[in-house]
Amino acid sequence: MKINNIYVGGWFQRTMLQLSEIYDFLRNCDTQVNLDKEKLSEHRKSLEIGKIDYGVAGEEYIEFTTALNIKVKIFEDGLIVLNNSQVSEDTLFADIDHVTDYYEHKLSKALNYLFSLGAPVPKELASIETVYPYFVVCDNASKEEISELLSRTEKQKYFEFNNSKYDVLRGDKYYFINNKKQSIDNIERYIEEQIFIREFKGQLHRYLNMHRIIWEKIDTVKENVNVKGSEIVKFTTQLEGYAKTINLIDGRINQMSTYISTREKIAKSDEELAEFLAISGYRYETLKDTLDYIKSLWKMTQNYVTSAQKLFDGIKQDVTSSSVNSLTIVTSMSAGAAIIGLLTKTKPTFTKFGVLYFFILALIGWGSTKVLNFVASKRKYEVTDVEYEKDIK
């Protein structure tokens, strides 16, 4: 059995504008934004770039080779596919690690710095570890040989696809492709589509889980039936943070509709993918339905955090009103004492007792304010909200 290629890849939303920026960076380290030229140069040098091509295959793409025997292909929608053809059965997993290391520690770091300005990636997404799909392409291997490869990586078979040109045996994160009589370019088309579909689905699943996490965090804030005045600012700040994260993620989700429609159109116009799409073409429609579902969930989450913010804003106004009333009382007391003092004297004279009396009044006013503020901070305000039974999402 001969192993011809290994592939690894990922997808994150981008456009032809960013593809042009990547091309300028790869060619001569140019950028139109204010980034450190020295850092840009270091990142580009680490990529060890060889030949660079710019082409169109349904979508625009950049393809370049490296001195490390790795070929990289970056599409305008953000799909990235790397492959290494210098592999063997004996060094298979070391070769996979070699490509993965280049992707994570060289290419990804370079692109992250290139696009480090602008809207940030929410920390909840940035901290998620990516599980890549790995594709191993063999030539005319027997079914037993492919199954043996799967057993060395994963114990469970998730999916098997056979046609006259190539067979696919898939575990969780490993795909083994047995090429019978298909060109490597067409095999790569299949792999590109698989990476996109898997990554698209993976992002939707992460957004679903993040909806659950953020909803529970908002719930935790709102579960404080009685809130101390001193805690209101803390809870309001937390809700503002959740709202910011929700808005950032909502923007990412809304970008996804265009990508899935474009990919579906290109894939269905490719005759070489006809057999594969006859079995799995429905997945585009399913992904669209899932995307609509996730959009509605995040709309609910936006409304939920907004209602929580309004609730605590109302409590904050109550605290402010209470503080103003307290200060009014203290001011009235001080003003009353001053008027009485003026009415009981024939003319204003400065005496030691008068000065002392003034400072005593000021001290009483200051002390009263402190006491009232302390009382207000310890006072509990009722959080009233409608409770619902939770549905399983």
C-alpha positions in Angstrom: 0.0 0.0 0.0 1.3 3.4 -0.9 0.3 6.6 1.0 0.4 9.5 -1.4 -0.7 12.6 0.5 -1.9 13.8 3.9 -4.1 16.8 4.3 -5.2 19.1 7.1 -7.3 22.2 7.0 -9.7 24.6 8.6 -12.2 27.4 7.9 -12.8 30.8 9.3 -14.9 33.5 7.6 -13.0 35.7 5.2 -13.6 37.5 1.9 -11.7 38.4 -1.3 -10.5 41.6 0.4 -8.6 39.6 3.0 -7.4 37.2 0.4 -5.8 40.2 -1.4 -4.2 41.2 1.8 -2.8 37.7 2.3 -1.4 37.7 -1.2 0.3 41.1 -0.7 1.8 39.8 2.6 3.0 36.5 1.1 4.6 38.2 -2.0 6.5 41.1 -0.5 5.4 41.5 3.1 3.1 44.5 2.3 0.1 45.6 4.4 -2.2 48.6 4.2 -2.7 48.7 8.0 -0.4 49.9 10.8 1.4 46.7 11.8 5.0 46.3 12.9 7.1 45.7 9.8 9.7 43.7 11.7 7.1 41.3 13.1 5.5 40.9 9.7 8.8 40.1 8.2 9.5 37.5 10.9 6.2 35.8 10.3 6.7 35.7 6.6 10.2 34.3 7.0 8.9 31.5 9.2 6.6 30.3 6.4 9.6 29.5 4.2 7.6 30.3 1.0 8.6 29.0 -2.4 6.4 29.5 -5.5 3.2 31.5 -5.1 0.2 31.3 -7.5 -3.1 33.2 -7.6 -6.0 31.4 -9.4 -9.7 30.9 -9.7 -11.6 27.6 -9.3 -15.2 28.7 -8.6 -13.6 30.9 -5.9 -10.4 32.9 -6.0 -7.5 31.2 -4.2 -3.8 31.5 -3.3 -1.5 28.5 -3.5 2.1 28.4 -2.4 4.7 25.8 -1.7 7.2 25.8 1.1 10.8 24.6 1.7 9.2 22.1 4.2 7.5 20.1 1.4 4.1 21.5 2.4 1.6 23.0 -0.1 -0.9 25.5 1.1 -4.1 26.6 -0.5 -6.2 29.5 0.8 -9.6 30.4 -0.6 -11.4 33.7 -0.6 -14.1 32.4 1.8 -11.4 31.5 4.4 -11.0 27.8 3.7 -7.4 26.7 4.2 -6.0 23.3 3.0 -2.5 22.1 3.6 -1.0 18.9 2.2 2.3 17.0 2.2 3.1 14.5 -0.5 6.4 13.4 1.1 4.9 10.8 3.3 5.2 7.0 4.0 3.3 4.5 6.0 6.2 4.1 8.5 6.3 7.9 9.3 2.6 8.6 8.8 1.9 10.2 12.2 5.2 12.1 12.3 4.3 13.5 8.9 0.8 14.5 10.1 2.4 16.2 13.1 4.8 18.0 10.8 1.9 19.5 8.7 -0.2 20.3 11.8 2.8 22.1 13.5 3.3 24.3 10.4 -0.4 25.2 10.3 -0.7 26.0 14.1 2.6 27.6 14.8 3.6 29.3 11.6 0.7 29.9 9.2 -2.1 30.5 11.8 0.2 32.8 13.8 1.1 34.8 10.7 -2.5 35.3 9.6 -3.7 36.1 13.2 -1.1 38.9 13.3 -2.0 40.1 9.8 -5.7 40.4 10.9 -5.0 41.5 14.5 -6.7 44.9 14.1 -10.5 45.4 13.9 -13.3 43.5 15.6 -11.8 41.0 18.0 -12.6 37.3 18.2 -14.5 36.7 21.4 -12.3 35.1 24.0 -14.8 32.2 24.4 -14.0 31.3 20.8 -10.3 32.1 20.9 -9.7 29.6 23.7 -11.4 26.7 22.0 -9.1 24.0 20.9 -9.6 23.0 17.3 -9.9 19.3 16.4 -8.7 19.1 12.8 -9.9 16.6 10.2 -6.9 14.6 8.9 -7.1 13.1 5.4 -4.8 10.3 4.3 -4.8 9.4 0.6 -3.7 6.0 -0.5 -3.3 4.3 -3.9 -5.2 1.0 -4.6 -5.2 -0.2 -1.0 -7.2 -3.2 0.0 -10.2 -2.8 2.3 -8.2 -4.6 5.0 -5.3 -2.2 4.7 -7.5 0.8 5.1 -9.3 -0.8 8.1 -5.9 -1.5 9.6 -5.0 2.2 9.2 -8.2 3.2 10.9 -7.5 0.8 13.8 -4.2 2.5 14.4 -5.9 5.9 14.9 -9.5 5.4 16.0 -11.5 2.3 17.0 -14.9 3.3 15.6 -15.9 3.7 12.0 -18.3 6.7 11.5 -18.8 6.7 7.8 -18.0 4.7 4.7 -18.4 5.8 1.1 -17.6 3.8 -2.0 -17.7 4.5 -5.6 -15.9 3.4 -8.8 -13.1 6.0 -8.4 -12.3 6.2 -4.7 -13.4 4.9 -1.4 -13.6 6.7 1.9 -13.4 5.3 5.4 -13.9 7.8 8.1 -13.3 7.8 11.9 -13.9 10.8 14.1 -11.1 13.0 12.9 -9.3 10.8 10.4 -10.5 10.2 6.8 -8.8 7.5 4.8 -9.3 7.8 1.1 -8.4 4.9 -1.2 -7.8 6.3 -4.7 -8.6 3.8 -7.5 -8.6 5.9 -10.7 -9.2 9.5 -9.8 -6.9 12.4 -10.4 -5.4 14.0 -7.3 -7.0 17.3 -8.2 -10.5 15.8 -7.9 -9.6 14.0 -4.7 -8.5 17.4 -3.3 -11.9 18.9 -4.4 -13.6 16.3 -2.3 -11.3 17.0 0.7 -11.9 20.7 0.4 -15.6 20.3 0.5 -15.4 17.9 3.5 -13.2 20.3 5.5 -15.6 23.2 4.8 -18.7 21.2 5.8 -17.1 19.8 8.9 -15.8 23.2 10.0 -19.1 24.9 9.3 -20.9 22.4 11.4 -18.3 22.6 14.1 -18.7 26.4 14.3 -22.5 26.1 14.6 -22.0 23.5 17.4 -19.7 25.8 19.3 -22.2 28.7 19.0 -24.9 26.4 20.3 -22.8 25.5 23.3 -21.8 29.2 23.9 -25.5 30.1 23.8 -26.1 27.7 26.7 -23.1 28.9 28.7 -23.9 32.6 28.3 -27.7 32.1 29.0 -26.8 30.3 32.2 -24.4 33.2 33.2 -27.2 35.7 32.6 -29.5 33.4 34.7 -27.0 33.4 37.5 -27.1 37.2 37.6 -30.9 37.4 37.5 -31.3 34.7 40.2 -30.2 37.2 42.8 -33.7 37.9 44.1 -32.4 40.5 46.5 -29.4 42.6 45.3 -27.4 44.9 47.6 -26.9 48.4 46.3 -23.1 47.9 46.3 -23.4 44.9 44.0 -25.5 46.5 41.3 -22.4 48.0 39.4 -20.7 44.6 39.4 -23.8 42.8 38.0 -24.3 45.6 35.4 -20.7 45.3 34.3 -21.1 41.5 33.9 -24.2 42.0 31.7 -22.4 44.5 29.6 -19.6 42.0 29.0 -22.1 39.3 28.0 -23.9 41.7 25.6 -20.6 42.6 23.9 -19.8 38.9 23.4 -23.3 38.2 22.1 -23.0 41.0 19.6 -19.6 39.9 18.3 -20.8 36.3 17.9 -24.1 37.4 16.3 -22.0 39.2 13.6 -20.0 36.1 12.9 -23.2 33.9 12.6 -24.9 36.4 10.3 -21.8 36.2 7.9 -22.2 32.4 7.5 -25.3 32.4 5.2 -23.4 33.6 2.1 -20.6 31.1 2.5 -22.8 28.0 2.6 -24.9 29.1 -0.4 -21.8 29.8 -2.5 -20.1 26.6 -1.6 -23.2 24.6 -2.4 -23.6 26.2 -5.8 -19.9 25.5 -6.7 -20.0 22.0 -5.5 -23.2 21.1 -7.3 -21.8 22.4 -10.6 -18.7 20.1 -10.2 -19.4 16.9 -12.2 -16.6 15.0 -10.3 -18.5 15.5 -7.1 -21.8 14.2 -8.5 -21.6 10.7 -6.9 -20.6 12.1 -3.5 -23.3 14.8 -3.6 -25.9 12.2 -4.5 -25.4 10.7 -1.1 -24.4 13.7 1.0 -25.7 16.8 -0.9 -28.6 17.1 1.5 -26.0 18.2 4.1 -25.9 21.7 2.6 -29.7 22.1 3.2 -29.3 20.6 6.7 -26.6 23.1 7.5 -28.7 26.0 6.3 -31.6 24.8 8.6 -29.2 24.5 11.5 -27.8 27.9 10.8 -31.3 29.4 10.9 -31.9 27.6 14.2 -28.7 29.0 15.7 -29.6 32.5 14.5 -33.0 32.4 16.3 -31.3 31.1 19.5 -28.8 34.0 19.4 -31.7 36.5 18.8 -33.3 35.1 21.9 -30.1 35.4 23.8 -29.7 39.1 22.7 -33.2 39.8 23.9 -32.6 38.0 27.2 -29.4 40.0 28.0 -31.2 43.3 27.0 -34.1 42.5 29.3 -31.6 41.8 32.1 -29.8 45.1 31.5 -33.1 47.0 31.6 -34.0 45.3 34.8 -30.7 46.3 36.5 -30.9 49.8 35.0 -34.2 50.2 36.7 -32.7 49.1 40.0 -29.8 51.5 39.5 -32.3 54.3 39.0 -34.0 53.4 42.3 -30.6 53.5 44.1 -29.8 56.9 42.6 -33.3 58.3 43.5 -32.9 57.0 47.1 -29.4 58.6 47.4 -30.7 61.9 46.1 -33.6 61.8 48.6 -31.1 61.1 51.4 -28.8 64.0 50.4 -31.8 66.3 50.2 -32.7 65.5 53.8 -29.1 66.2 55.0 -29.0 69.4 52.9 -32.3 70.5 54.3 -31.1 69.9 57.9 -27.9 71.9 57.3 -29.8 74.7 55.6 -32.4 74.8 58.5 -29.6 75.0 61.1 -28.0 77.8 59.2 -31.3 79.8 58.9 -32.0 79.3 62.6 -28.5 80.6 63.4 -29.1 83.7 61.3 -32.5 84.5 62.8 -31.2 84.3 66.4 -28.3 86.8 65.9 -28.5 90.5 65.4 -25.6 90.7 63.0 -23.1 88.3 61.6 -20.0 88.1 63.8 -17.1 85.6 63.8 -16.6 83.9 67.1 -14.7 80.8 68.1 -18.0 79.1 69.0 -19.5 80.1 65.6 -16.5 78.6 63.7 -16.7 75.5 65.9 -20.5 75.3 65.3 -20.0 75.5 61.6 -17.5 72.6 61.6 -19.8 70.6 63.8 -22.7 71.1 61.3 -20.4 70.1 58.4 -19.2 67.0 60.3 -22.8 66.1 61.1 -23.7 66.5 57.4 -20.7 64.5 56.2 -21.4 61.8 58.7 -25.1 61.6 57.9 -24.2 61.3 54.2 -21.8 58.5 54.9 -24.3 56.6 57.1 -27.1 57.0 54.5 -24.8 55.8 51.7 -23.7 52.8 53.8 -27.4 52.0 54.4 -28.2 52.3 50.7 -25.3 50.0 49.8 -26.5 47.4 52.2 -30.1 47.8 51.3 -31.5 45.0 49.2 -33.5 45.6 46.1 -35.9 43.0 44.7 -35.2 41.6 41.3 -38.6 40.9 39.7 -38.7 38.9 36.5 -41.1 36.4 34.8 -40.0 32.8 35.3 -40.3 30.2 32.6 -39.9 26.5 32.4 -36.7 25.7 30.5 -36.9 23.9 27.2 -34.1 21.5 26.1 -32.0 23.1 23.3 
